[in-house]
């Protein structure tokens, strides 16, 4: 990694970097997506598939019962 001196980084830039690193260390890891206890995108995709297929099954049953 290159060395940085006072000419390369201003005091404001240095303070911004320090603040960013502190935020990364204190904030809990965010895996993204909905707030599902931090399960992550794979588990959220599975949940979406289960509910989506369940909803599709209900719609198919309703359509089939009208015939």
mmJSON file of the N, C-alpha and C atoms, coordinates in Angstrom:
{"data_MODEL":{"atom_site":{
"group_PDB":["ATOM","ATOM","ATOM","ATOM","ATOM","ATOM","ATOM","ATOM","ATOM","ATOM","ATOM","ATOM","ATOM","ATOM","ATOM","ATOM","ATOM","ATOM","ATOM","ATOM","ATOM","ATOM","ATOM","ATOM","ATOM","ATOM","ATOM","ATOM","ATOM","ATOM","ATOM","ATOM","ATOM","ATOM","ATOM","ATOM","ATOM","ATOM","ATOM","ATOM","ATOM","ATOM","ATOM","ATOM","ATOM","ATOM","ATOM","ATOM","ATOM","ATOM","ATOM","ATOM","ATOM","ATOM","ATOM","ATOM","ATOM","ATOM","ATOM","ATOM","ATOM","ATOM","ATOM","ATOM","ATOM","ATOM","ATOM","ATOM","ATOM","ATOM","ATOM","ATOM","ATOM","ATOM","ATOM","ATOM","ATOM","ATOM","ATOM","ATOM","ATOM","ATOM","ATOM","ATOM","ATOM","ATOM","ATOM","ATOM","ATOM","ATOM","ATOM","ATOM","ATOM","ATOM","ATOM","ATOM","ATOM","ATOM","ATOM","ATOM","ATOM","ATOM","ATOM","ATOM","ATOM","ATOM","ATOM","ATOM","ATOM","ATOM","ATOM","ATOM","ATOM","ATOM","ATOM","ATOM","ATOM","ATOM","ATOM","ATOM","ATOM","ATOM","ATOM","ATOM","ATOM","ATOM","ATOM","ATOM","ATOM","ATOM","ATOM","ATOM","ATOM","ATOM","ATOM","ATOM","ATOM","ATOM","ATOM","ATOM","ATOM","ATOM","ATOM","ATOM","ATOM","ATOM","ATOM","ATOM","ATOM","ATOM","ATOM","ATOM","ATOM","ATOM","ATOM","ATOM","ATOM","ATOM","ATOM","ATOM","ATOM","ATOM","ATOM","ATOM","ATOM","ATOM","ATOM","ATOM","ATOM","ATOM","ATOM","ATOM","ATOM","ATOM","ATOM","ATOM","ATOM","ATOM","ATOM","ATOM","ATOM","ATOM","ATOM","ATOM","ATOM","ATOM","ATOM","ATOM","ATOM","ATOM","ATOM","ATOM","ATOM","ATOM","ATOM","ATOM","ATOM","ATOM","ATOM","ATOM","ATOM"],
"id":[1,2,3,4,5,6,7,8,9,10,11,12,13,14,15,16,17,18,19,20,21,22,23,24,25,26,27,28,29,30,31,32,33,34,35,36,37,38,39,40,41,42,43,44,45,46,47,48,49,50,51,52,53,54,55,56,57,58,59,60,61,62,63,64,65,66,67,68,69,70,71,72,73,74,75,76,77,78,79,80,81,82,83,84,85,86,87,88,89,90,91,92,93,94,95,96,97,98,99,100,101,102,103,104,105,106,107,108,109,110,111,112,113,114,115,116,117,118,119,120,121,122,123,124,125,126,127,128,129,130,131,132,133,134,135,136,137,138,139,140,141,142,143,144,145,146,147,148,149,150,151,152,153,154,155,156,157,158,159,160,161,162,163,164,165,166,167,168,169,170,171,172,173,174,175,176,177,178,179,180,181,182,183,184,185,186,187,188,189,190,191,192,193,194,195,196,197,198,199,200,201],
"type_symbol":["N","C","C","N","C","C","N","C","C","N","C","C","N","C","C","N","C","C","N","C","C","N","C","C","N","C","C","N","C","C","N","C","C","N","C","C","N","C","C","N","C","C","N","C","C","N","C","C","N","C","C","N","C","C","N","C","C","N","C","C","N","C","C","N","C","C","N","C","C","N","C","C","N","C","C","N","C","C","N","C","C","N","C","C","N","C","C","N","C","C","N","C","C","N","C","C","N","C","C","N","C","C","N","C","C","N","C","C","N","C","C","N","C","C","N","C","C","N","C","C","N","C","C","N","C","C","N","C","C","N","C","C","N","C","C","N","C","C","N","C","C","N","C","C","N","C","C","N","C","C","N","C","C","N","C","C","N","C","C","N","C","C","N","C","C","N","C","C","N","C","C","N","C","C","N","C","C","N","C","C","N","C","C","N","C","C","N","C","C","N","C","C","N","C","C","N","C","C","N","C","C"],
"label_atom_id":["N","CA","C","N","CA","C","N","CA","C","N","CA","C","N","CA","C","N","CA","C","N","CA","C","N","CA","C","N","CA","C","N","CA","C","N","CA","C","N","CA","C","N","CA","C","N","CA","C","N","CA","C","N","CA","C","N","CA","C","N","CA","C","N","CA","C","N","CA","C","N","CA","C","N","CA","C","N","CA","C","N","CA","C","N","CA","C","N","CA","C","N","CA","C","N","CA","C","N","CA","C","N","CA","C","N","CA","C","N","CA","C","N","CA","C","N","CA","C","N","CA","C","N","CA","C","N","CA","C","N","CA","C","N","CA","C","N","CA","C","N","CA","C","N","CA","C","N","CA","C","N","CA","C","N","CA","C","N","CA","C","N","CA","C","N","CA","C","N","CA","C","N","CA","C","N","CA","C","N","CA","C","N","CA","C","N","CA","C","N","CA","C","N","CA","C","N","CA","C","N","CA","C","N","CA","C","N","CA","C","N","CA","C","N","CA","C","N","CA","C","N","CA","C","N","CA","C","N","CA","C","N","CA","C"],
"label_alt_id":[null,null,null,null,null,null,null,null,null,null,null,null,null,null,null,null,null,null,null,null,null,null,null,null,null,null,null,null,null,null,null,null,null,null,null,null,null,null,null,null,null,null,null,null,null,null,null,null,null,null,null,null,null,null,null,null,null,null,null,null,null,null,null,null,null,null,null,null,null,null,null,null,null,null,null,null,null,null,null,null,null,null,null,null,null,null,null,null,null,null,null,null,null,null,null,null,null,null,null,null,null,null,null,null,null,null,null,null,null,null,null,null,null,null,null,null,null,null,null,null,null,null,null,null,null,null,null,null,null,null,null,null,null,null,null,null,null,null,null,null,null,null,null,null,null,null,null,null,null,null,null,null,null,null,null,null,null,null,null,null,null,null,null,null,null,null,null,null,null,null,null,null,null,null,null,null,null,null,null,null,null,null,null,null,null,null,null,null,null,null,null,null,null,null,null,null,null,null,null,null,null],
"label_comp_id":["UNK","UNK","UNK","UNK","UNK","UNK","UNK","UNK","UNK","UNK","UNK","UNK","UNK","UNK","UNK","UNK","UNK","UNK","UNK","UNK","UNK","UNK","UNK","UNK","UNK","UNK","UNK","UNK","UNK","UNK","UNK","UNK","UNK","UNK","UNK","UNK","UNK","UNK","UNK","UNK","UNK","UNK","UNK","UNK","UNK","UNK","UNK","UNK","UNK","UNK","UNK","UNK","UNK","UNK","UNK","UNK","UNK","UNK","UNK","UNK","UNK","UNK","UNK","UNK","UNK","UNK","UNK","UNK","UNK","UNK","UNK","UNK","UNK","UNK","UNK","UNK","UNK","UNK","UNK","UNK","UNK","UNK","UNK","UNK","UNK","UNK","UNK","UNK","UNK","UNK","UNK","UNK","UNK","UNK","UNK","UNK","UNK","UNK","UNK","UNK","UNK","UNK","UNK","UNK","UNK","UNK","UNK","UNK","UNK","UNK","UNK","UNK","UNK","UNK","UNK","UNK","UNK","UNK","UNK","UNK","UNK","UNK","UNK","UNK","UNK","UNK","UNK","UNK","UNK","UNK","UNK","UNK","UNK","UNK","UNK","UNK","UNK","UNK","UNK","UNK","UNK","UNK","UNK","UNK","UNK","UNK","UNK","UNK","UNK","UNK","UNK","UNK","UNK","UNK","UNK","UNK","UNK","UNK","UNK","UNK","UNK","UNK","UNK","UNK","UNK","UNK","UNK","UNK","UNK","UNK","UNK","UNK","UNK","UNK","UNK","UNK","UNK","UNK","UNK","UNK","UNK","UNK","UNK","UNK","UNK","UNK","UNK","UNK","UNK","UNK","UNK","UNK","UNK","UNK","UNK","UNK","UNK","UNK","UNK","UNK","UNK"],
"label_asym_id":["A","A","A","A","A","A","A","A","A","A","A","A","A","A","A","A","A","A","A","A","A","A","A","A","A","A","A","A","A","A","A","A","A","A","A","A","A","A","A","A","A","A","A","A","A","A","A","A","A","A","A","A","A","A","A","A","A","A","A","A","A","A","A","A","A","A","A","A","A","A","A","A","A","A","A","A","A","A","A","A","A","A","A","A","A","A","A","A","A","A","A","A","A","A","A","A","A","A","A","A","A","A","A","A","A","A","A","A","A","A","A","A","A","A","A","A","A","A","A","A","A","A","A","A","A","A","A","A","A","A","A","A","A","A","A","A","A","A","A","A","A","A","A","A","A","A","A","A","A","A","A","A","A","A","A","A","A","A","A","A","A","A","A","A","A","A","A","A","A","A","A","A","A","A","A","A","A","A","A","A","A","A","A","A","A","A","A","A","A","A","A","A","A","A","A","A","A","A","A","A","A"],
"label_entity_id":["1","1","1","1","1","1","1","1","1","1","1","1","1","1","1","1","1","1","1","1","1","1","1","1","1","1","1","1","1","1","1","1","1","1","1","1","1","1","1","1","1","1","1","1","1","1","1","1","1","1","1","1","1","1","1","1","1","1","1","1","1","1","1","1","1","1","1","1","1","1","1","1","1","1","1","1","1","1","1","1","1","1","1","1","1","1","1","1","1","1","1","1","1","1","1","1","1","1","1","1","1","1","1","1","1","1","1","1","1","1","1","1","1","1","1","1","1","1","1","1","1","1","1","1","1","1","1","1","1","1","1","1","1","1","1","1","1","1","1","1","1","1","1","1","1","1","1","1","1","1","1","1","1","1","1","1","1","1","1","1","1","1","1","1","1","1","1","1","1","1","1","1","1","1","1","1","1","1","1","1","1","1","1","1","1","1","1","1","1","1","1","1","1","1","1","1","1","1","1","1","1"],
"label_seq_id":[1,1,1,2,2,2,3,3,3,4,4,4,5,5,5,6,6,6,7,7,7,8,8,8,9,9,9,10,10,10,11,11,11,12,12,12,13,13,13,14,14,14,15,15,15,16,16,16,17,17,17,18,18,18,19,19,19,20,20,20,21,21,21,22,22,22,23,23,23,24,24,24,25,25,25,26,26,26,27,27,27,28,28,28,29,29,29,30,30,30,31,31,31,32,32,32,33,33,33,34,34,34,35,35,35,36,36,36,37,37,37,38,38,38,39,39,39,40,40,40,41,41,41,42,42,42,43,43,43,44,44,44,45,45,45,46,46,46,47,47,47,48,48,48,49,49,49,50,50,50,51,51,51,52,52,52,53,53,53,54,54,54,55,55,55,56,56,56,57,57,57,58,58,58,59,59,59,60,60,60,61,61,61,62,62,62,63,63,63,64,64,64,65,65,65,66,66,66,67,67,67],
"pdbx_PDB_ins_code":[null,null,null,null,null,null,null,null,null,null,null,null,null,null,null,null,null,null,null,null,null,null,null,null,null,null,null,null,null,null,null,null,null,null,null,null,null,null,null,null,null,null,null,null,null,null,null,null,null,null,null,null,null,null,null,null,null,null,null,null,null,null,null,null,null,null,null,null,null,null,null,null,null,null,null,null,null,null,null,null,null,null,null,null,null,null,null,null,null,null,null,null,null,null,null,null,null,null,null,null,null,null,null,null,null,null,null,null,null,null,null,null,null,null,null,null,null,null,null,null,null,null,null,null,null,null,null,null,null,null,null,null,null,null,null,null,null,null,null,null,null,null,null,null,null,null,null,null,null,null,null,null,null,null,null,null,null,null,null,null,null,null,null,null,null,null,null,null,null,null,null,null,null,null,null,null,null,null,null,null,null,null,null,null,null,null,null,null,null,null,null,null,null,null,null,null,null,null,null,null,null],
"Cartn_x":[0.846,0.0,0.896,0.543,1.392,1.354,2.413,2.454,1.798,1.039,0.366,0.986,1.188,1.721,0.73,1.14,0.249,-0.174,0.646,0.298,-0.755,-0.742,-1.673,-3.065,-3.13,-4.409,-4.494,-5.586,-5.799,-6.301,-6.327,-6.851,-8.312,-9.065,-10.475,-10.613,-9.813,-9.845,-9.475,-8.461,-8.023,-9.107,-9.759,-10.851,-12.025,-12.321,-13.397,-13.088,-11.849,-11.454,-11.553,-11.093,-11.162,-12.616,-13.477,-14.895,-15.531,-15.182,-15.725,-15.303,-14.04,-13.555,-14.242,-14.441,-15.138,-16.579,-17.232,-18.618,-18.65,-17.707,-17.673,-17.438,-16.667,-16.359,-17.494,-18.291,-19.338,-20.697,-20.934,-22.239,-22.296,-23.422,-23.53,-23.528,-23.049,-22.977,-24.38,-24.564,-25.849,-25.729,-26.455,-26.397,-27.331,-28.099,-28.988,-30.345,-31.236,-32.568,-33.455,-34.511,-35.464,-34.848,-35.449,-34.918,-35.377,-34.751,-35.114,-34.037,-33.759,-32.759,-31.38,-31.106,-29.795,-29.501,-30.52,-30.318,-29.546,-29.698,-28.964,-29.824,-29.282,-30.071,-30.522,-29.762,-30.162,-31.397,-31.383,-32.539,-33.751,-33.533,-34.639,-35.227,-34.383,-34.885,-35.726,-35.291,-36.067,-37.421,-37.425,-38.684,-39.608,-39.061,-39.868,-40.434,-39.631,-40.117,-41.241,-41.079,-42.102,-43.408,-43.343,-44.573,-45.143,-44.271,-44.746,-45.439,-44.848,-45.474,-46.772,-46.767,-48.003,-49.117,-48.792,-49.793,-50.252,-49.336,-49.7,-50.604,-50.336,-51.186,-52.593,-52.698,-54.022,-54.778,-54.11,-54.758,-55.21,-54.381,-54.745,-55.945,-55.976,-57.126,-58.39,-58.297,-59.481,-59.984,-59.071,-59.457,-60.046,-59.445,-59.916,-61.254,-61.591,-62.868,-64.034,-63.763,-64.841,-65.275,-64.49,-64.8,-65.844],
"Cartn_y":[-1.167,0.0,1.236,2.227,3.414,4.183,4.895,5.733,7.07,7.558,8.837,9.835,11.038,12.085,13.238,14.346,15.49,16.108,15.956,16.516,15.67,14.38,13.484,13.53,13.47,13.48,14.699,15.429,16.565,16.05,16.927,16.539,16.122,16.797,16.442,15.04,14.738,13.402,12.328,12.605,11.653,11.425,12.503,12.376,11.604,11.814,11.065,9.57,9.223,7.808,7.188,7.914,7.402,7.208,8.166,8.053,6.852,6.643,5.512,4.178,4.054,2.813,2.577,3.633,3.491,3.04,3.568,3.154,1.682,1.249,-0.156,-1.09,-0.641,-1.482,-1.517,-0.469,-0.413,-0.843,-0.705,-1.068,-2.573,-3.217,-4.651,-4.92,-6.069,-6.43,-6.489,-5.857,-5.842,-6.707,-7.818,-8.706,-8.26,-7.231,-6.695,-7.35,-6.814,-7.368,-6.999,-7.767,-7.5,-7.853,-7.349,-7.597,-8.975,-10.01,-11.379,-11.967,-11.253,-11.694,-11.883,-11.167,-11.24,-12.574,-13.243,-14.554,-14.484,-13.397,-13.246,-13.486,-13.24,-13.287,-14.688,-15.714,-17.069,-17.498,-17.29,-17.649,-16.798,-15.533,-14.677,-15.147,-15.608,-16.151,-17.391,-18.251,-19.447,-19.064,-18.087,-17.623,-17.088,-16.317,-15.779,-16.898,-17.916,-19.046,-19.785,-20.037,-20.775,-19.995,-18.705,-17.911,-17.708,-17.508,-17.335,-18.581,-19.745,-20.999,-21.27,-20.923,-21.086,-20.208,-18.957,-18.052,-18.542,-19.046,-19.582,-20.801,-21.648,-22.817,-22.398,-21.369,-20.87,-20.341,-19.59,-19.045,-20.179,-21.177,-22.312,-23.051,-23.24,-23.909,-23.099,-21.77,-20.938,-20.971,-20.937,-21.006,-22.379,-23.414,-24.776,-25.074,-24.437,-24.714,-24.044,-23.055,-22.394,-23.207,-24.16,-24.887,-25.949],
"Cartn_z":[0.0,0.0,0.0,-0.785,-0.835,0.485,0.726,1.922,1.621,2.586,2.432,3.4,2.925,3.787,3.849,4.431,4.614,3.284,2.257,0.952,0.246,0.511,-0.174,0.453,1.772,2.479,3.379,3.241,4.131,5.483,6.465,7.78,7.693,6.846,6.679,6.074,5.063,4.451,5.471,6.253,7.266,8.316,8.746,9.711,9.122,7.832,7.175,7.131,6.85,6.807,8.195,9.207,10.582,11.002,10.678,11.018,10.311,9.052,8.284,8.892,9.256,9.865,11.207,11.993,13.276,13.082,12.068,11.795,11.397,10.579,10.169,11.358,12.319,13.473,14.476,14.588,15.604,15.087,13.813,13.253,13.013,13.356,13.071,11.567,11.204,9.789,9.202,8.074,7.399,6.153,6.139,4.984,3.88,4.147,3.126,3.138,2.344,2.239,3.412,3.592,4.668,6.006,7.062,8.404,8.889,8.39,8.77,9.676,10.761,11.732,11.1,10.014,9.39,8.728,8.231,7.621,6.314,5.602,4.358,3.14,1.971,0.744,0.336,0.654,0.26,1.034,2.342,3.158,2.788,2.491,2.083,0.757,-0.146,-1.405,-1.183,-0.255,0.076,0.662,1.556,2.148,1.055,0.13,-0.97,-1.838,-2.125,-2.924,-2.204,-0.917,-0.167,-0.15,0.192,0.224,-1.17,-2.158,-3.529,-4.066,-3.827,-4.279,-3.52,-2.236,-1.449,-1.995,-2.317,-2.882,-4.247,-5.041,-6.351,-6.208,-5.26,-5.001,-4.597,-3.761,-3.357,-4.568,-5.441,-6.637,-7.553,-7.739,-8.606,-8.026,-6.722,-6.096,-6.285,-6.132,-6.314,-7.754,-8.71,-10.115,-10.422,-9.903,-10.176,-9.536,-8.418,-7.748,-8.467,-9.346,-10.084,-11.3,-11.716,-12.946,-12.751],
"occupancy":[1.0,1.0,1.0,1.0,1.0,1.0,1.0,1.0,1.0,1.0,1.0,1.0,1.0,1.0,1.0,1.0,1.0,1.0,1.0,1.0,1.0,1.0,1.0,1.0,1.0,1.0,1.0,1.0,1.0,1.0,1.0,1.0,1.0,1.0,1.0,1.0,1.0,1.0,1.0,1.0,1.0,1.0,1.0,1.0,1.0,1.0,1.0,1.0,1.0,1.0,1.0,1.0,1.0,1.0,1.0,1.0,1.0,1.0,1.0,1.0,1.0,1.0,1.0,1.0,1.0,1.0,1.0,1.0,1.0,1.0,1.0,1.0,1.0,1.0,1.0,1.0,1.0,1.0,1.0,1.0,1.0,1.0,1.0,1.0,1.0,1.0,1.0,1.0,1.0,1.0,1.0,1.0,1.0,1.0,1.0,1.0,1.0,1.0,1.0,1.0,1.0,1.0,1.0,1.0,1.0,1.0,1.0,1.0,1.0,1.0,1.0,1.0,1.0,1.0,1.0,1.0,1.0,1.0,1.0,1.0,1.0,1.0,1.0,1.0,1.0,1.0,1.0,1.0,1.0,1.0,1.0,1.0,1.0,1.0,1.0,1.0,1.0,1.0,1.0,1.0,1.0,1.0,1.0,1.0,1.0,1.0,1.0,1.0,1.0,1.0,1.0,1.0,1.0,1.0,1.0,1.0,1.0,1.0,1.0,1.0,1.0,1.0,1.0,1.0,1.0,1.0,1.0,1.0,1.0,1.0,1.0,1.0,1.0,1.0,1.0,1.0,1.0,1.0,1.0,1.0,1.0,1.0,1.0,1.0,1.0,1.0,1.0,1.0,1.0,1.0,1.0,1.0,1.0,1.0,1.0,1.0,1.0,1.0,1.0,1.0,1.0],
"B_iso_or_equiv":[0.0,0.0,0.0,0.0,0.0,0.0,0.0,0.0,0.0,0.0,0.0,0.0,0.0,0.0,0.0,0.0,0.0,0.0,0.0,0.0,0.0,0.0,0.0,0.0,0.0,0.0,0.0,0.0,0.0,0.0,0.0,0.0,0.0,0.0,0.0,0.0,0.0,0.0,0.0,0.0,0.0,0.0,0.0,0.0,0.0,0.0,0.0,0.0,0.0,0.0,0.0,0.0,0.0,0.0,0.0,0.0,0.0,0.0,0.0,0.0,0.0,0.0,0.0,0.0,0.0,0.0,0.0,0.0,0.0,0.0,0.0,0.0,0.0,0.0,0.0,0.0,0.0,0.0,0.0,0.0,0.0,0.0,0.0,0.0,0.0,0.0,0.0,0.0,0.0,0.0,0.0,0.0,0.0,0.0,0.0,0.0,0.0,0.0,0.0,0.0,0.0,0.0,0.0,0.0,0.0,0.0,0.0,0.0,0.0,0.0,0.0,0.0,0.0,0.0,0.0,0.0,0.0,0.0,0.0,0.0,0.0,0.0,0.0,0.0,0.0,0.0,0.0,0.0,0.0,0.0,0.0,0.0,0.0,0.0,0.0,0.0,0.0,0.0,0.0,0.0,0.0,0.0,0.0,0.0,0.0,0.0,0.0,0.0,0.0,0.0,0.0,0.0,0.0,0.0,0.0,0.0,0.0,0.0,0.0,0.0,0.0,0.0,0.0,0.0,0.0,0.0,0.0,0.0,0.0,0.0,0.0,0.0,0.0,0.0,0.0,0.0,0.0,0.0,0.0,0.0,0.0,0.0,0.0,0.0,0.0,0.0,0.0,0.0,0.0,0.0,0.0,0.0,0.0,0.0,0.0,0.0,0.0,0.0,0.0,0.0,0.0],
"pdbx_formal_charge":[null,null,null,null,null,null,null,null,null,null,null,null,null,null,null,null,null,null,null,null,null,null,null,null,null,null,null,null,null,null,null,null,null,null,null,null,null,null,null,null,null,null,null,null,null,null,null,null,null,null,null,null,null,null,null,null,null,null,null,null,null,null,null,null,null,null,null,null,null,null,null,null,null,null,null,null,null,null,null,null,null,null,null,null,null,null,null,null,null,null,null,null,null,null,null,null,null,null,null,null,null,null,null,null,null,null,null,null,null,null,null,null,null,null,null,null,null,null,null,null,null,null,null,null,null,null,null,null,null,null,null,null,null,null,null,null,null,null,null,null,null,null,null,null,null,null,null,null,null,null,null,null,null,null,null,null,null,null,null,null,null,null,null,null,null,null,null,null,null,null,null,null,null,null,null,null,null,null,null,null,null,null,null,null,null,null,null,null,null,null,null,null,null,null,null,null,null,null,null,null,null],
"auth_seq_id":[1,1,1,2,2,2,3,3,3,4,4,4,5,5,5,6,6,6,7,7,7,8,8,8,9,9,9,10,10,10,11,11,11,12,12,12,13,13,13,14,14,14,15,15,15,16,16,16,17,17,17,18,18,18,19,19,19,20,20,20,21,21,21,22,22,22,23,23,23,24,24,24,25,25,25,26,26,26,27,27,27,28,28,28,29,29,29,30,30,30,31,31,31,32,32,32,33,33,33,34,34,34,35,35,35,36,36,36,37,37,37,38,38,38,39,39,39,40,40,40,41,41,41,42,42,42,43,43,43,44,44,44,45,45,45,46,46,46,47,47,47,48,48,48,49,49,49,50,50,50,51,51,51,52,52,52,53,53,53,54,54,54,55,55,55,56,56,56,57,57,57,58,58,58,59,59,59,60,60,60,61,61,61,62,62,62,63,63,63,64,64,64,65,65,65,66,66,66,67,67,67],
"auth_comp_id":["UNK","UNK","UNK","UNK","UNK","UNK","UNK","UNK","UNK","UNK","UNK","UNK","UNK","UNK","UNK","UNK","UNK","UNK","UNK","UNK","UNK","UNK","UNK","UNK","UNK","UNK","UNK","UNK","UNK","UNK","UNK","UNK","UNK","UNK","UNK","UNK","UNK","UNK","UNK","UNK","UNK","UNK","UNK","UNK","UNK","UNK","UNK","UNK","UNK","UNK","UNK","UNK","UNK","UNK","UNK","UNK","UNK","UNK","UNK","UNK","UNK","UNK","UNK","UNK","UNK","UNK","UNK","UNK","UNK","UNK","UNK","UNK","UNK","UNK","UNK","UNK","UNK","UNK","UNK","UNK","UNK","UNK","UNK","UNK","UNK","UNK","UNK","UNK","UNK","UNK","UNK","UNK","UNK","UNK","UNK","UNK","UNK","UNK","UNK","UNK","UNK","UNK","UNK","UNK","UNK","UNK","UNK","UNK","UNK","UNK","UNK","UNK","UNK","UNK","UNK","UNK","UNK","UNK","UNK","UNK","UNK","UNK","UNK","UNK","UNK","UNK","UNK","UNK","UNK","UNK","UNK","UNK","UNK","UNK","UNK","UNK","UNK","UNK","UNK","UNK","UNK","UNK","UNK","UNK","UNK","UNK","UNK","UNK","UNK","UNK","UNK","UNK","UNK","UNK","UNK","UNK","UNK","UNK","UNK","UNK","UNK","UNK","UNK","UNK","UNK","UNK","UNK","UNK","UNK","UNK","UNK","UNK","UNK","UNK","UNK","UNK","UNK","UNK","UNK","UNK","UNK","UNK","UNK","UNK","UNK","UNK","UNK","UNK","UNK","UNK","UNK","UNK","UNK","UNK","UNK","UNK","UNK","UNK","UNK","UNK","UNK"],
"auth_asym_id":["A","A","A","A","A","A","A","A","A","A","A","A","A","A","A","A","A","A","A","A","A","A","A","A","A","A","A","A","A","A","A","A","A","A","A","A","A","A","A","A","A","A","A","A","A","A","A","A","A","A","A","A","A","A","A","A","A","A","A","A","A","A","A","A","A","A","A","A","A","A","A","A","A","A","A","A","A","A","A","A","A","A","A","A","A","A","A","A","A","A","A","A","A","A","A","A","A","A","A","A","A","A","A","A","A","A","A","A","A","A","A","A","A","A","A","A","A","A","A","A","A","A","A","A","A","A","A","A","A","A","A","A","A","A","A","A","A","A","A","A","A","A","A","A","A","A","A","A","A","A","A","A","A","A","A","A","A","A","A","A","A","A","A","A","A","A","A","A","A","A","A","A","A","A","A","A","A","A","A","A","A","A","A","A","A","A","A","A","A","A","A","A","A","A","A","A","A","A","A","A","A"],
"auth_atom_id":["N","CA","C","N","CA","C","N","CA","C","N","CA","C","N","CA","C","N","CA","C","N","CA","C","N","CA","C","N","CA","C","N","CA","C","N","CA","C","N","CA","C","N","CA","C","N","CA","C","N","CA","C","N","CA","C","N","CA","C","N","CA","C","N","CA","C","N","CA","C","N","CA","C","N","CA","C","N","CA","C","N","CA","C","N","CA","C","N","CA","C","N","CA","C","N","CA","C","N","CA","C","N","CA","C","N","CA","C","N","CA","C","N","CA","C","N","CA","C","N","CA","C","N","CA","C","N","CA","C","N","CA","C","N","CA","C","N","CA","C","N","CA","C","N","CA","C","N","CA","C","N","CA","C","N","CA","C","N","CA","C","N","CA","C","N","CA","C","N","CA","C","N","CA","C","N","CA","C","N","CA","C","N","CA","C","N","CA","C","N","CA","C","N","CA","C","N","CA","C","N","CA","C","N","CA","C","N","CA","C","N","CA","C","N","CA","C","N","CA","C","N","CA","C","N","CA","C","N","CA","C","N","CA","C"],
"pdbx_PDB_model_num":[1,1,1,1,1,1,1,1,1,1,1,1,1,1,1,1,1,1,1,1,1,1,1,1,1,1,1,1,1,1,1,1,1,1,1,1,1,1,1,1,1,1,1,1,1,1,1,1,1,1,1,1,1,1,1,1,1,1,1,1,1,1,1,1,1,1,1,1,1,1,1,1,1,1,1,1,1,1,1,1,1,1,1,1,1,1,1,1,1,1,1,1,1,1,1,1,1,1,1,1,1,1,1,1,1,1,1,1,1,1,1,1,1,1,1,1,1,1,1,1,1,1,1,1,1,1,1,1,1,1,1,1,1,1,1,1,1,1,1,1,1,1,1,1,1,1,1,1,1,1,1,1,1,1,1,1,1,1,1,1,1,1,1,1,1,1,1,1,1,1,1,1,1,1,1,1,1,1,1,1,1,1,1,1,1,1,1,1,1,1,1,1,1,1,1,1,1,1,1,1,1]
}}}
